[in-house]
Amino acid sequence: MDEWVKVRVLLLVGDEAEVVADAPDAEPPVRYPAKEIAAAVGLSPRQLPGRKLRAVVGPRDRLSGWELA
């Protein structure tokens, strides 16, 4: 069974999106390709900052399977 987490896109840094868990005790942000996330949720990369998403936790805690929350 997949483990889903709620995340928030903080900002864009070049072609990458800084993503953080949507929780008070969140770890530092991790960067993911903004185009990959945007394509998965049907938005343009510039529409990502501030968005709340869901993602699947994969090997080495990498996120994938992005969805709008």
DSSP file (Angstrom, degrees, kcal/mol; ACC not computed):
  #  RESIDUE AA STRUCTURE BP1 BP2  ACC     N-H-->O    O-->H-N    N-H-->O    O-->H-N    TCO  KAPPA ALPHA  PHI   PSI    X-CA   Y-CA   Z-CA
    1    1 A M              0   0    0      0, 0.0     2,-0.1     0, 0.0     0, 0.0   0.000 360.0 360.0 360.0 135.0    0.0    0.0    0.0
    2    2 A D        -     0   0    0      1,-0.1     2,-0.6    54,-0.0    56,-0.1  -0.450 360.0-133.3 -74.6 144.2    1.3    3.4   -0.9
    3    3 A E  E     -A   57   0A   0     54,-0.5    54,-2.9    -2,-0.1     2,-0.3  -0.891  23.1-160.3 -97.9 121.6    2.0    6.0    1.7
    4    4 A W  E     -A   56   0A   0     -2,-0.6     2,-0.3    52,-0.2    52,-0.2  -0.778   6.9-170.0-100.9 145.1    0.6    9.4    0.8
    5    5 A V  E     -A   55   0A   0     50,-2.4    50,-2.0    -2,-0.3     2,-0.5  -0.961  22.5-123.9-130.3 151.9    1.7   12.7    2.4
    6    6 A K  E     +A   54   0A   0     -2,-0.3    16,-2.5    48,-0.2     2,-0.3  -0.814  38.4 175.3 -92.2 133.3    0.4   16.2    2.2
    7    7 A V  E     -AB  53  21A   0     46,-2.8    46,-2.7    -2,-0.5     2,-0.4  -0.862  22.1-143.7-134.2 167.8    2.9   18.8    0.9
    8    8 A R  E     -AB  52  20A   0     12,-2.9    12,-2.4    -2,-0.3     2,-0.7  -0.998  17.2-130.4-134.3 138.0    3.1   22.4    0.0
    9    9 A V  E     - B   0  19A   0     42,-2.4    41,-3.6    -2,-0.4    10,-0.2  -0.796  22.9-175.0 -87.0 119.3    5.1   24.1   -2.7
   10   10 A L  E     -     0   0A   0      8,-3.1     2,-0.3    -2,-0.7    -1,-0.2   0.952  54.7 -40.2 -79.6 -52.8    7.0   27.0   -1.1
   11   11 A L  E     - B   0  18A   0      7,-0.7     7,-2.9    38,-0.1     2,-0.4  -0.969  54.6 -96.6-165.2 171.1    8.6   28.6   -4.2
   12   12 A L  E     - B   0  17A   0     -2,-0.3     2,-0.5     5,-0.2     5,-0.2  -0.865  22.8-170.4-103.2 139.5   10.4   28.1   -7.4
   13   13 A V  E >   - B   0  16A   0      3,-3.2     3,-1.8    -2,-0.4     2,-0.3  -0.897  67.2 -57.9-127.1  98.4   14.2   28.2   -7.7
   14   14 A G  T 3  S-     0   0    0     -2,-0.5     0, 0.0     1,-0.3     0, 0.0  -0.525 122.0 -15.4  63.8-123.9   15.0   28.2  -11.4
   15   15 A D  T 3  S+     0   0    0     -2,-0.3    19,-2.3    -3,-0.1    20,-0.6   0.270 124.1  86.7 -92.9   9.9   13.5   25.0  -12.8
   16   16 A E  E <   -BC  13  33A   0     -3,-1.8    -3,-3.2    17,-0.3     2,-0.4  -0.844  65.1-142.5-116.8 149.8   12.9   23.4   -9.4
   17   17 A A  E     -BC  12  32A   0     15,-3.3    15,-2.1    -2,-0.3     2,-0.6  -0.909  16.9-134.4-106.2 133.5   10.1   23.7   -6.9
   18   18 A E  E     -BC  11  31A   0     -7,-2.9    -8,-3.1    -2,-0.4    -7,-0.7  -0.805  29.2-169.4 -87.9 120.5   10.9   23.7   -3.2
   19   19 A V  E     +BC   9  30A   0     11,-3.1    11,-2.7    -2,-0.6     2,-0.3  -0.907   9.2 178.8-116.7 136.8    8.4   21.3   -1.5
   20   20 A V  E     -B    8   0A   0    -12,-2.4   -12,-2.9    -2,-0.4     2,-0.0  -0.971  38.2 -95.4-134.9 149.9    7.8   20.8    2.2
   21   21 A A  E     -B    7   0A   0     -2,-0.3     2,-1.9     6,-0.3   -14,-0.3  -0.380  36.8-121.8 -60.6 141.1    5.5   18.6    4.2
   22   22 A D  S    S+     0   0    0    -16,-2.5    -1,-0.1    31,-0.2   -15,-0.1  -0.515  78.3 101.1 -86.7  69.9    2.3   20.4    5.1
   23   23 A A  S >  S-     0   0    0     -2,-1.9     3,-1.4     4,-0.1    -2,-0.0  -0.986  81.6-115.6-151.2 151.8    2.8   20.0    8.9
   24   24 A P  T 3  S+     0   0    0      0, 0.0    -1,-0.1     0, 0.0    -2,-0.0   0.820 116.0  47.5 -60.7 -31.3    4.1   22.1   11.8
   25   25 A D  T 3  S+     0   0    0     -3,-0.0    -3,-0.1     0, 0.0    -4,-0.0  -0.072  85.1 157.5-101.3  33.9    7.1   19.9   12.4
   26   26 A A    <   -     0   0    0     -3,-1.4    -4,-0.0    -5,-0.2    -6,-0.0  -0.205  40.6-121.6 -63.3 146.2    8.1   19.7    8.7
   27   27 A E        -     0   0    0      1,-0.2    -6,-0.3     3,-0.0    -4,-0.1  -0.251  50.9 -68.7 -72.2 170.5   11.7   18.9    7.6
   28   28 A P        -     0   0    0      0, 0.0    -1,-0.2     0, 0.0    -7,-0.1  -0.244  68.7 -84.0 -58.9 154.6   13.6   21.3    5.5
   29   29 A P        -     0   0    0      0, 0.0     2,-0.4     0, 0.0    -9,-0.2  -0.199  39.3-150.4 -61.4 151.7   12.3   21.8    1.9
   30   30 A V  E     -C   19   0A   0    -11,-2.7   -11,-3.1    -3,-0.1     2,-0.4  -0.956  14.9-125.1-122.2 143.2   13.4   19.4   -0.8
   31   31 A R  E     +C   18   0A   0     -2,-0.4   -13,-0.2   -13,-0.2   -19,-0.0  -0.737  29.2 173.4 -96.3 138.2   13.7   20.4   -4.5
   32   32 A Y  E     -C   17   0A   0    -15,-2.1   -15,-3.3    -2,-0.4     2,-0.3  -0.937  47.2 -82.1-133.2 154.8   11.9   18.6   -7.3
   33   33 A P  E  >  -C   16   0A   0      0, 0.0     4,-1.7     0, 0.0     3,-0.3  -0.430  35.7-149.9 -60.9 121.0   11.6   19.4  -11.0
   34   34 A A  H  > S+     0   0    0    -19,-2.3     4,-2.9    -2,-0.3     5,-0.2   0.867  94.3  56.2 -62.3 -37.9    8.8   22.0  -11.3
   35   35 A K  H  > S+     0   0    0    -20,-0.6     4,-2.4     1,-0.2    -1,-0.2   0.880 105.6  52.0 -63.5 -37.1    7.8   20.8  -14.8
   36   36 A E  H  > S+     0   0    0     -3,-0.3     4,-1.6     2,-0.2    -1,-0.2   0.929 114.0  42.2 -64.2 -46.3    7.3   17.3  -13.5
   37   37 A I  H  X S+     0   0    0     -4,-1.7     4,-1.7     2,-0.2    -2,-0.2   0.940 114.7  50.9 -65.9 -47.4    5.0   18.4  -10.7
   38   38 A A  H  X>S+     0   0    0     -4,-2.9     5,-2.1     1,-0.2     4,-1.1   0.904 109.5  50.1 -59.0 -43.8    3.1   20.9  -12.9
   39   39 A A  H  <5S+     0   0    0     -4,-2.4     3,-0.3     1,-0.2    -1,-0.2   0.888 109.2  52.6 -62.8 -38.8    2.4   18.3  -15.6
   40   40 A A  H  <5S+     0   0    0     -4,-1.6    -1,-0.2     1,-0.2    -2,-0.2   0.834 117.6  36.1 -67.2 -32.5    1.1   15.8  -13.1
   41   41 A V  H  <5S-     0   0    0     -4,-1.7    -1,-0.2    -3,-0.2    -2,-0.2   0.429 110.9-113.3-105.1   1.0   -1.4   18.3  -11.6
   42   42 A G  T  <5S+     0   0    0     -4,-1.1     2,-0.3    -3,-0.3    -3,-0.2   0.812  76.5 112.7  76.9  30.9   -2.4   20.2  -14.8
   43   43 A L  S   <S-     0   0    0     -5,-2.1    -1,-0.3    -6,-0.2    -2,-0.1  -0.785  70.2-104.6-123.6 169.2   -0.9   23.6  -13.9
   44   44 A S    >   -     0   0    0     -2,-0.3     3,-1.9     1,-0.1     4,-0.3  -0.663  38.1-111.1 -86.9 155.0    2.0   25.7  -15.2
   45   45 A P  G >  S+     0   0    0      0, 0.0     3,-1.8     0, 0.0    -1,-0.1   0.866 117.4  60.1 -54.3 -37.1    5.1   25.7  -13.1
   46   46 A R  G 3  S+     0   0    0      1,-0.3   -34,-0.1     2,-0.1   -12,-0.0   0.667  99.2  58.7 -68.7 -13.1    4.5   29.4  -12.2
   47   47 A Q  G <  S+     0   0    0     -3,-1.9    -1,-0.3     1,-0.1     4,-0.1   0.469  87.7  81.4 -89.4  -2.6    1.2   28.4  -10.6
   48   48 A L    X   +     0   0    0     -3,-1.8     3,-2.7    -4,-0.3   -39,-0.3   0.895  58.9  99.4 -75.4 -42.1    2.8   26.0   -8.2
   49   49 A P  T 3  S+     0   0    0      0, 0.0   -39,-0.2     0, 0.0   -38,-0.1  -0.201  95.8  14.4 -54.1 131.3    4.0   28.2   -5.3
   50   50 A G  T 3  S+     0   0    0    -41,-3.6     2,-0.1     1,-0.3   -40,-0.1   0.236  95.4 133.0  90.7 -12.9    1.6   28.1   -2.4
   51   51 A R    <   -     0   0    0     -3,-2.7   -42,-2.4   -42,-0.1     2,-0.5  -0.449  50.8-138.7 -75.0 143.1   -0.3   25.1   -3.8
   52   52 A K  E     +A    8   0A   0    -44,-0.2    17,-2.3    -2,-0.1     2,-0.3  -0.882  32.0 172.0 -99.5 133.1   -1.1   22.2   -1.5
   53   53 A L  E     -AD   7  68A   0    -46,-2.7   -46,-2.8    -2,-0.5     2,-0.4  -0.795  29.3-130.8-131.9 170.1   -0.5   18.8   -3.0
   54   54 A R  E     +AD   6  67A   0     13,-2.8    13,-2.2    -2,-0.3     2,-0.3  -0.941  28.6 177.8-119.3 148.8   -0.5   15.1   -2.1
   55   55 A A  E     -A    5   0A   0    -50,-2.0   -50,-2.4    -2,-0.4     2,-0.4  -0.989  29.9-112.7-149.5 156.5    2.3   12.8   -3.2
   56   56 A V  E     -AD   4  64A   0      8,-3.4     8,-1.6    -2,-0.3     2,-0.6  -0.749  28.8-130.0 -90.2 134.6    3.4    9.2   -2.8
   57   57 A V  E     +AD   3  63A   0    -54,-2.9   -54,-0.5    -2,-0.4     6,-0.2  -0.767  37.6 176.0 -85.2 122.1    6.5    8.5   -0.7
   58   58 A G    >   -     0   0    0      4,-3.4     3,-1.5    -2,-0.6     4,-0.1  -0.258  39.6 -32.6-110.8-162.9    8.8    6.2   -2.6
   59   59 A P  G >  S+     0   0    0      0, 0.0     3,-1.8     0, 0.0    -1,-0.3  -0.234 130.2  11.5 -55.8 141.9   12.3    4.7   -2.3
   60   60 A R  G 3  S-     0   0    0      1,-0.3    -2,-0.0    -3,-0.1    -3,-0.0   0.775 129.5 -74.0  57.3  28.4   14.7    6.9   -0.3
   61   61 A D  G <  S+     0   0    0     -3,-1.5    -1,-0.3     1,-0.2     2,-0.2   0.685  87.5 154.9  61.3  21.6   11.7    9.1    0.7
   62   62 A R    <   -     0   0    0     -3,-1.8    -4,-3.4    -4,-0.1     2,-0.3  -0.582  37.8-130.0 -77.6 143.2   11.5   10.6   -2.8
   63   63 A L  E     +D   57   0A   0     -2,-0.2     2,-0.3    -6,-0.2    -6,-0.2  -0.673  37.9 146.9 -96.9 149.4    8.0   11.9   -3.7
   64   64 A S  E     +D   56   0A   0     -8,-1.6    -8,-3.4    -2,-0.3   -27,-0.0  -0.901  41.1  69.1-158.9-176.9    6.1   11.1   -6.9
   65   65 A G  E    S-     0   0A   0     -2,-0.3    -1,-0.1   -10,-0.2   -11,-0.1   0.886  71.2-159.4  64.3  39.5    2.5   10.7   -8.0
   66   66 A W  E     +     0   0A   0    -11,-0.1     2,-0.3    -3,-0.1   -11,-0.2  -0.203  18.1 170.3 -58.7 137.5    1.7   14.3   -7.5
   67   67 A E  E     -D   54   0A   0    -13,-2.2   -13,-2.8   -26,-0.0     2,-0.2  -0.982  40.1-101.3-142.1 151.2   -2.0   15.4   -7.1
   68   68 A L  E      D   53   0A   0     -2,-0.3   -15,-0.3   -15,-0.2   -17,-0.0  -0.542 360.0 360.0 -68.0 139.1   -3.8   18.6   -6.0
   69   69 A A              0   0    0    -17,-2.3   -16,-0.2    -2,-0.2    -1,-0.1   0.451 360.0 360.0 -85.8 360.0   -4.9   18.3   -2.4
